[in-house]
Amino acid sequence: MPKIRFHKLAAIAVLIGFAAWMGTGEFSSVGSAADKSATTDKSVTTDKQAGAAKPEAAKPNTAEAEPKAAPRTVAVVTPPRKTFARAIRISGLTEADKRAVLATRVNGVIDKLPVKQGDHVKTGDLVLMLAAEEKISMVDNAKQLVVQRKAELDAAERLAKTGNLPKLQLDTARSNLTQAQSQLETAQAELDRNEVKAPFDGVIDRIPVELGSSVMQGGEVATVLKLDPVIARGEISERDLRYVKIGDEADVRLVNDQKVTGTVRYISRDASAQTRTFRVEVAIPNGDGSIPAGMTAEITLSAEPTNAVMLPRSVVTLGDKGDLGIRAVGKDNKVAFFPIDLVDDTPHGLVLGGIPEDARIIVAGQELVKEGDLVKPVEADQATINKLIGEATAGTQ
């Protein structure tokens, strides 16, 4: 029997030992021991945290223990309410009620120019006439022919009454007179084409030609303006359109500080595509022609009266949403915010609508409080009110 080598014997011994250890089952207690150890460690940690939490829970809440701050004191007023008319101010300019650029209907040389720039003319007045000797001669000949044909007709009618003229010759005489009258009308129409007359009452604003100069057909020879009434034209926003109607009175202040009154005569129903505004025209009496066209003007329109209060500009503030308004104190002494409707801006202050009648408006300290704050309201003294009025007046200077 061959001898067994040493390394083989060692391997057999290790295998027998490993089989014996597996048979005992001791390897399963390693994980169990670890789990027990982890469970024990967790229990200890939890107990420590609980022990640490107990002193913290036992500490008193210092924030709750502190006393609440006293309400802030604010000055309030209850302003009187009045009826105000909303003022709508728009910028514009003056323009002529009518404007006509006169032009010639035929070619020719200017033979008559009886007017000059700045002259007042009536409807049908001669402004310019082109040389027309041949046409004048044709008119004179046509007039003479009409006289002749009329005399022939009178003679034919007398003969026809006595029975010495056939009816056919009488009809021929009548036809000849009618033809002569038609020729006169045609000759007169040709002559009239050489004349340029005023289409309406107005003033000659511009004459770009001179006596004796030659003009082409359709050439501009004069500009006529009708300045009574003169028109103040402006653009009103779509928001204010509902406040204005035709026939309303309007105040107009010109750039030279002249103040006049007119009447709204036209409101466009088609908004401008670029500005979304509507054209408004105010007719202003201008019998003396003192108001020219093209002058800058400020048009003030008055809307229907509304109930409002007057307050200084310093009282107006911004709300949480960024809208303009005022802060007031309610019956529970809490701050409330009311958006405003600007009715007018006067030298004495702002006229504001949309404010409840029983509101006590904060005039001092409104920037230091916010909606819902509890405050201590006190009536503003006369010195504070005078100061606010002074600020409102100074703000317009």
KOLZARO-758649 format. One line per field, with one value per residue (C-alpha): z, x, y; residue in one letter. Coordinates in pm, whole numbers, plus 32768, in hexadecimal, padded with zeros to 4 digits. Each point is the difference from the previous one (the first is absolute). Layout:
residues N
up <- Z, ...
east <- X, ...
north <- Y, ...
rest <- a, ...
***
This chain:
residues 397
up <- 8000, 7F95, 8103, 8020, 7FE1, 8115, 7F40, 7FAE, 816E, 805A, 7F02, 8087, 8164, 7FA0, 7F46, 812C, 80E8, 7F1E, 7FE6, 8178, 8027, 7F04, 80BB, 8147, 7F60, 80C1, 7EC6, 801A, 814D, 7F64, 7F4C, 8128, 80E9, 7F1B, 7FED, 8178, 8025, 7F09, 80AF, 814C, 7F75, 7F6F, 8149, 80B5, 7F01, 8013, 817A, 7FEC, 7F08, 80D6, 812C, 7F42, 7F7D, 8158, 8077, 7EBB, 801E, 815F, 7F90, 7FEE, 7EAE, 801D, 7EC3, 8098, 8147, 7F68, 800B, 7EB4, 7F67, 8037, 7ED0, 7F2E, 8015, 7EB6, 7FAE, 7F50, 7F6A, 7F7C, 7EDA, 7F8B, 7EC6, 7ED6, 7EA1, 7EFB, 7E86, 7F74, 7F2D, 7ECA, 7F72, 7EA8, 7F2D, 7E9C, 7F08, 7F46, 7E96, 7F01, 7FE7, 7E85, 7F29, 7E84, 7F10, 7EC5, 7EAC, 7E95, 7F16, 7EBF, 7F93, 7FE0, 806E, 8136, 7F88, 8143, 816B, 80CC, 8158, 80D5, 812B, 8137, 7F46, 8068, 7EE9, 7FDB, 7F4B, 7E87, 800E, 7EE4, 8078, 7EB2, 7E8B, 7EDA, 7EBA, 7F23, 7EE6, 7F08, 80F8, 805D, 7E8F, 7FD9, 8121, 7F69, 7EAE, 80A5, 80B7, 7EBE, 7F54, 811A, 7FD7, 7E8A, 8025, 8100, 7F18, 7EE7, 80E1, 8069, 7E93, 7FA8, 811C, 7F89, 7E9C, 807C, 80BE, 7EC1, 7F3C, 7F1A, 8077, 7FF6, 814D, 7F8C, 7FDB, 815E, 808F, 7F42, 809D, 815C, 7FBC, 7F86, 8142, 80D4, 7F41, 8027, 8179, 8015, 7F47, 80F6, 812A, 7F67, 7FBB, 8160, 8098, 7F3D, 807F, 8165, 7FEE, 7FF3, 814A, 8161, 8108, 817B, 805F, 8158, 80E5, 8088, 7FF3, 7EF1, 80B3, 7EE5, 7E95, 7F62, 7EA8, 7F77, 7F07, 7E9C, 8054, 7F3A, 80AB, 7F93, 8021, 8168, 8081, 8163, 8004, 815E, 8152, 80AE, 8173, 80C2, 8165, 808E, 80B9, 803F, 8066, 8128, 7FB1, 80F5, 804E, 8128, 809F, 7FED, 817B, 8001, 7EC6, 80C5, 80BF, 7EC9, 7F11, 7EDF, 8078, 8140, 8056, 7FFC, 8079, 7F1D, 8070, 7EE6, 8010, 8026, 813F, 7F4F, 808C, 7F2E, 8015, 7EF6, 7FC2, 7FAC, 7E9D, 7F9A, 80A9, 7F24, 801D, 7F6E, 80E0, 7F7F, 7FC2, 8092, 813B, 803F, 8028, 7F66, 7F48, 80A8, 7F63, 80C2, 7F3D, 8084, 7F8D, 7F4B, 7F53, 8011, 7F85, 812A, 8030, 7EE8, 7F8A, 8071, 8162, 8122, 80ED, 813D, 7FFC, 814B, 7FF8, 812C, 804D, 80CE, 816C, 8108, 817D, 8068, 8102, 7FDD, 809A, 7FE7, 7F1F, 8125, 807F, 7EC9, 8028, 7F5D, 8063, 8016, 7E91, 7F8C, 7FC3, 8077, 8127, 8163, 8151, 80F4, 815B, 802A, 812A, 8093, 7FEF, 7EF7, 7EC7, 7EB4, 7EA1, 7F01, 7E8F, 7F81, 7ECA, 7F9D, 7FAC, 7FDB, 8051, 8084, 8092, 8159, 7FF2, 7F61, 7FD6, 8048, 7FD7, 8072, 8175, 80F7, 80B0, 8162, 7FB9, 80EA, 7F18, 8086, 7FB3, 80D2, 8031, 7EDC, 7F7C, 814E, 8011, 7F20, 7FC7, 8130, 8100, 8143, 8036, 80EC, 7F32, 8074, 7F53, 7F44, 8099, 7F3F, 7FD6, 7F4F, 7F21, 7FA7, 7FAE, 7F1C, 7F50, 7FD2, 7F64, 7F15, 7F8E, 7FD9, 7F30, 7EE4, 7FEF
east <- 8000, 809C, 8053, 7F10, 80B1, 7FF3, 7F44, 7EED, 7FDC, 7FF0, 7EEB, 7F36, 8024, 7F85, 7ED8, 7F9D, 801B, 7F2A, 7EF6, 7FF6, 7FD3, 7EE7, 7F58, 7FF8, 7F3D, 80C6, 8025, 7E8D, 803B, 80ED, 7EE9, 7F15, 8101, 8038, 7E8A, 7FE2, 8127, 7F68, 7EB1, 80A6, 80C2, 7EC0, 7F4B, 8118, 800A, 7E86, 8011, 8114, 7F3A, 7ECA, 80CB, 8091, 7EAA, 7F63, 80CC, 7FB9, 7E8C, 800D, 808E, 7EF5, 7FAA, 80A6, 7F4F, 7EAB, 806C, 8062, 7EE8, 7F5F, 806A, 7F13, 7F2B, 80A1, 7F61, 7F8A, 7F57, 7EB1, 7EFF, 7E9E, 7FF9, 7EB9, 7F67, 7F9A, 7F7E, 8113, 7FFB, 8112, 80EF, 808B, 8129, 8087, 8103, 7FB7, 8010, 7F1D, 7FA3, 7F1C, 7E98, 802E, 8137, 8004, 8125, 7F85, 8086, 7FC8, 7F36, 80B3, 8154, 8036, 809B, 7F7E, 7F44, 7F4D, 8067, 7F14, 8058, 8137, 806A, 7F34, 7ECE, 7EA7, 7F25, 7E97, 7F78, 801C, 80F7, 80FE, 8158, 80B6, 7FB9, 80CD, 8018, 7ED9, 7FCA, 7F84, 7F0F, 7F75, 7FC5, 7F4E, 7F1B, 7FAD, 7FB2, 7F25, 7F3F, 7FC3, 7F89, 7F0B, 7F72, 7FDA, 7F5A, 7F10, 7F99, 7FC6, 7F25, 7F30, 7FC4, 7FA6, 7F03, 7F57, 7FE4, 7F83, 7EE5, 7F87, 801D, 8111, 810C, 7FF9, 801A, 813A, 80C1, 7F92, 8090, 8145, 801E, 7FD3, 810A, 80F5, 7FD4, 8039, 813F, 8080, 7FC3, 80BF, 8126, 8001, 8006, 8120, 80CA, 7FBD, 806E, 8146, 803A, 7FB3, 8110, 80F9, 7F81, 8050, 7EFE, 7FE8, 7F3E, 7F9A, 8026, 8161, 8155, 8109, 8123, 80F7, 802E, 8130, 7FD7, 8024, 7F3C, 8072, 809E, 7FA8, 7F57, 7FB7, 7EB6, 7FD5, 8109, 7FD3, 7FAD, 7F73, 7FA1, 7EBE, 7FBC, 7EBD, 805A, 7EA6, 7FD9, 8164, 8028, 80CA, 805B, 8086, 800B, 7F43, 8058, 7F18, 7FDE, 7F71, 7F2D, 7EC8, 8008, 7FDE, 7EE0, 7FB1, 7F7D, 80D1, 80A9, 817C, 8106, 812C, 8144, 80E5, 8179, 7FF6, 7F2B, 7EC4, 7ED1, 7ECB, 7ECA, 7F76, 7F13, 8050, 7F81, 80A0, 807D, 809C, 7F7A, 813C, 8136, 815D, 80B1, 8147, 7F8A, 7EA4, 7F76, 7ED2, 7FF9, 7F36, 7FAA, 7F95, 7F65, 8069, 7F59, 8104, 7F47, 8127, 80F6, 80E7, 8042, 80DA, 8014, 8120, 8024, 8048, 7ED9, 7F99, 7E98, 7F4C, 7EC1, 7F1B, 7F65, 7EC9, 801B, 8064, 801E, 816C, 80EF, 812B, 8149, 816E, 80E6, 80D4, 7EDF, 7FFF, 80D0, 8039, 7F46, 8089, 7FA8, 80A3, 7EBE, 7FCF, 7F1C, 7FDD, 8014, 7EE6, 7F9B, 7EC3, 7F17, 80DA, 8133, 809E, 80A6, 7F4D, 806D, 7F13, 8060, 7FB2, 7F59, 80AD, 7EE9, 80D0, 8150, 7FD3, 80F1, 7F71, 8029, 7F81, 7E8D, 7FD2, 7ED8, 7FC3, 8034, 7EF2, 7F42, 805A, 8174, 80F7, 8120, 8163, 80BA, 8138, 80AA, 7F5A, 814F, 8059, 7ED4, 7F68, 7EAC, 7F76, 80E1, 7F5F, 8042, 7FA6, 7F55, 8001, 7F5F, 8100, 803B, 7FD7, 8178, 801A, 7ED9, 8091, 814D, 7F58, 7F3E, 8141, 80AA, 7EDB, 800C, 817A, 7FF8, 7F51, 80EC
north <- 8000, 8147, 80FE, 812F, 814A, 8104, 810C, 7F10, 7FA6, 8173, 803F, 7EDB, 8084, 815D, 7F6E, 7F2A, 812E, 80E1, 7EEF, 7FE6, 817F, 8002, 7EEB, 80C1, 812B, 8106, 80DB, 8072, 80AB, 80FE, 80C1, 7FDB, 808A, 8125, 8049, 7FF2, 80E5, 80FA, 7FEE, 803C, 8129, 809A, 7FDD, 80AB, 811C, 8033, 8010, 80FF, 80D9, 7FE9, 8063, 8125, 806C, 800B, 812A, 80BA, 7FC1, 8079, 8152, 8118, 80A8, 8151, 8089, 7FBB, 8089, 8152, 810C, 8073, 8152, 8122, 806C, 8110, 8159, 8099, 814A, 7FE6, 80ED, 7FD8, 80F3, 809E, 7F70, 80D3, 7FCF, 8025, 7FDF, 7F25, 80D1, 7F56, 80BD, 7FAF, 80B0, 8066, 811D, 80EE, 7FD5, 80A6, 7F91, 7FEB, 800F, 800B, 8007, 80B0, 7F93, 805E, 7F26, 806B, 8080, 8172, 8146, 80B3, 8133, 8066, 7FCA, 80DF, 7F71, 7FE8, 7F2F, 8048, 8086, 7F8A, 7F7A, 7F97, 7ED2, 8039, 8120, 8004, 7F98, 7FDF, 800E, 7F89, 80BF, 7F9A, 80FF, 7EFC, 7F67, 8155, 8047, 7EB3, 8056, 8154, 7F64, 7EF9, 810F, 80BF, 7EC2, 7FBF, 815F, 7FCB, 7EAD, 808B, 811A, 7F08, 7F2D, 812C, 805C, 7E9A, 7FF0, 8143, 7F7B, 7EB1, 80AC, 80AC, 7EBD, 8080, 7F0E, 7E86, 7F4F, 7F49, 8148, 8067, 7EBE, 8043, 815A, 7F6F, 7EF7, 810A, 80C7, 7ECC, 7FAE, 8167, 7FF4, 7EB5, 8099, 8123, 7F16, 7F3C, 8139, 8082, 7EB4, 8010, 8160, 7F9B, 7EFA, 811E, 808B, 7F8E, 8061, 7FDB, 7EC3, 8087, 812B, 800F, 80A0, 7FE6, 7F5D, 7FC7, 806B, 7F58, 80AB, 8161, 80CF, 7FB3, 7EB1, 7EC9, 7EDB, 7E9E, 7F4C, 7F8F, 80EE, 8086, 8173, 804B, 7F6D, 8066, 7FC0, 8015, 8062, 8042, 7F23, 7F91, 7E94, 7F7E, 7E98, 7EFE, 7E8C, 7F6D, 7EB1, 7ED8, 8005, 8164, 7FDE, 7FA2, 814A, 80E0, 803A, 80EA, 8150, 8008, 8148, 8003, 80F7, 803B, 80A5, 806B, 8007, 817C, 7FD4, 8071, 7F48, 7FC1, 7F26, 7F1B, 7EDF, 7E97, 7FCD, 7EB7, 7EC2, 7EF7, 7E9E, 7F66, 7FEF, 8042, 7EB7, 8085, 80B8, 7F6C, 8160, 80AC, 814E, 8114, 8151, 8136, 8122, 8158, 8144, 80D5, 811A, 80F0, 7EF9, 8039, 7E8B, 7F76, 7E9A, 7F23, 808D, 7F12, 7FE2, 7F49, 7F87, 7FC8, 7F32, 7FD8, 7EAF, 7FBD, 807D, 7F02, 7FF8, 802A, 8097, 80E6, 7F90, 806A, 7F38, 7F86, 7F2B, 7F21, 7EC4, 7EAD, 7EC5, 7E9D, 7FC5, 8142, 80C4, 8167, 803D, 807E, 7F51, 8032, 7F87, 7F36, 7FEA, 7EE9, 80E5, 7F25, 8086, 7FD3, 805F, 809F, 8027, 815D, 808B, 8144, 80F4, 813D, 809C, 8162, 8102, 7FB1, 7E86, 7EC2, 7FBD, 7E8E, 7F19, 7E9D, 8048, 7F8C, 8116, 7F90, 7FC9, 80A9, 8048, 7FE9, 8142, 7FC2, 7EAF, 7F4C, 7F89, 7F5A, 7F17, 7EFB, 7F66, 7F4B, 80AE, 8071, 8172, 8118, 8110, 8169, 8126, 80D2, 8155, 8141, 802A, 7EB1, 8050, 8154, 7F5D, 7F04, 8112, 80C4, 7ED0, 7FCF, 8169, 8003, 7EC5, 80B8, 8129
rest <- m, p, k, i, r, f, h, k, l, a, a, i, a, v, l, i, g, f, a, a, w, m, g, t, g, e, f, s, s, v, g, s, a, a, d, k, s, a, t, t, d, k, s, v, t, t, d, k, q, a, g, a, a, k, p, e, a, a, k, p, n, t, a, e, a, e, p, k, a, a, p, r, t, v, a, v, v, t, p, p, r, k, t, f, a, r, a, i, r, i, s, g, l, t, e, a, d, k, r, a, v, l, a, t, r, v, n, g, v, i, d, k, l, p, v, k, q, g, d, h, v, k, t, g, d, l, v, l, m, l, a, a, e, e, k, i, s, m, v, d, n, a, k, q, l, v, v, q, r, k, a, e, l, d, a, a, e, r, l, a, k, t, g, n, l, p, k, l, q, l, d, t, a, r, s, n, l, t, q, a, q, s, q, l, e, t, a, q, a, e, l, d, r, n, e, v, k, a, p, f, d, g, v, i, d, r, i, p, v, e, l, g, s, s, v, m, q, g, g, e, v, a, t, v, l, k, l, d, p, v, i, a, r, g, e, i, s, e, r, d, l, r, y, v, k, i, g, d, e, a, d, v, r, l, v, n, d, q, k, v, t, g, t, v, r, y, i, s, r, d, a, s, a, q, t, r, t, f, r, v, e, v, a, i, p, n, g, d, g, s, i, p, a, g, m, t, a, e, i, t, l, s, a, e, p, t, n, a, v, m, l, p, r, s, v, v, t, l, g, d, k, g, d, l, g, i, r, a, v, g, k, d, n, k, v, a, f, f, p, i, d, l, v, d, d, t, p, h, g, l, v, l, g, g, i, p, e, d, a, r, i, i, v, a, g, q, e, l, v, k, e, g, d, l, v, k, p, v, e, a, d, q, a, t, i, n, k, l, i, g, e, a, t, a, g, t, q
***
